[in-house]
Amino acid sequence: MNSEVLTVREATLGVLRSFGVDRVFGNPGSTELAFLGDWPNDIDYVLGLQEGCVVGMADGYAQATGRPSFVNLHSAAGLGHALGNLFTAFRNKTPMVVTAGQQARSLLRMRPYLFAEDAEQFPKPYVKWSAEPARPEDVPAAIAQAFLTAMQHPRGPTFVSVPSDDWARPASAVPLRRIATEFAPDPAAVDQLAAAIGAAKRPAFVVGPQVDRSGSVNDMVAVAERAKAAVWASPMSSRSSFPERHPQFAGFLPAAPAAFARALRGADLVVVVGAPVFTFHVEGQCDLLEDGTPVWQITDDPTEAASAAVGDTIISTLPKALGALLSVLPDVAHRDVPAARPRLAVPAASSPIPPAYALSRLSELMPQDAIVVEEAPSHRPAIQQFMPMRGADSFYTMASGGLGYSLPASVGVALARPGHRIVCLIGDGSAMYCIQAIWTAAQRKLPITFVVMNNSGYGAMRAFSRIMQAHRPPGIELPGLDFVALATGLGCPGRRVTEVEDLDRILGEALASNGPSLVDIAVDAAVSDLFAAAPRQ
């Protein structure tokens, strides 16, 4: 038994090293200084200028590495600032350990300045586990438990509140533990699903973000090709879980029930892999939930399994489930491979610049191994048509619908993927939620091209106001934002594009830059149909 007496801080740093933590994402305050003093050289401290940025950066880093990230926030107010992106991390199923400072234990009874009341309850229910240890010596073990919990499927963020005077107290080293987190499916259920796929005439697969998060895109392609099934992206998917140029890729399912059902009309079996059944954003009737079409789901999340409206579910981690399914799929030589989805013609160059044209040019100009981190909701239909993603590790966005994730997440992805060009594709409204993250990119000279699709307003709200027949609502127009000035003030060069003939040159220069750069593209503000689907013809 290790009897070495350490400080809580020393024991905690040992915990971080044991879980492979090479970076800590933080924004410091007085209640964290005892932890941050004499910072070790082997752990990089990544500074964000606002706590929402910090959590977004840590989220992107954890998503891209597949390892848990570690976040250090400042007391109750700092955690409060971060809650929007903590909610996104929860919906993204991001393995993340968040700590926040608490006032000294000797002061807690008197409700001091910076005091977090009932600290462990503050981030709930958007963390998997939360604690403020009863004793200082319990802090390192609590942080170890937070790591182990965050990495169990379904993965997600955890939280530990640490009083500021705990760090110097004595503690013991935490024993190194590992938990094997992969678990296999019920073989009988896999056989039943394989038989259903073999018997179907027109099966449709719906792939969700967990496929890419699990590193299972190649397995998913192998299963789809063996089954000769049409493959759709699940509604509001936050990752690219199937190569979008693959001839069996059918398109993107809308988050509107009626349009969703129309897209899958004709399928006599629906198999959902790594996604809920189903994610909708607006009300309506979904005939698929009522017409008796067989639906199967494969997920590692028991809550998703229980909340599904219809169908049978296999609970398993996806590498285990897809491997098992591939091994028992019957031959379907009698079945034709589905026809490739139709491609829309790219709009002609014109002024004002059509968003679809700008996106098609960006797709052509960016390197083939570039990684897109996106938060331009009003342009997503055009992104899906004119910027096909290659599948694994090519695309990241938020699963929550809450803005402010993708700009800082692009910093985290860039730190995790050195040597790759990162394209942060973002709307003008979205960019203003965590614009401070550009400073971190500039300080670290990260190869990020920030592309602002600037339609001078909240384009998604324009679309929703039309759908919901809300006439002339306030708060949608955003005049007077100067993104070039904002970027320059944060240390990042920027250019604005207003003429279509300048687009290729300015984008090309930005994509070739050694460090970060910003391109602000003035695009046509015409409203898109956010819930359109492109079913096979």
MOLINSUL-V596521 format. One record per helix or strand. SS is the DSSP state (h for helix, s for strand). FROM is the first residue (numbers start at 1). LEN is the number of residues. If there is no record, write none. Layout:
# MOLINSUL-V596521
SS,FROM,LEN
SS,FROM,LEN
This chain:
# MOLINSUL-V596521
s,5,3
h,8,11
s,23,4
h,30,7
s,44,4
h,51,15
s,69,5
h,75,18
s,96,7
h,105,4
h,119,4
s,130,2
h,136,15
s,157,7
s,170,3
h,187,13
s,203,5
h,209,5
h,217,11
s,230,4
s,239,1
s,249,4
s,256,1
h,257,7
s,269,5
s,282,1
h,287,3
s,294,6
h,302,6
s,312,4
h,318,11
s,353,1
h,355,11
s,371,5
h,377,10
s,395,2
h,406,11
s,422,6
h,428,4
h,437,7
s,448,7
s,457,1
h,459,9
s,477,1
h,483,7
s,493,5
h,500,12
s,517,7
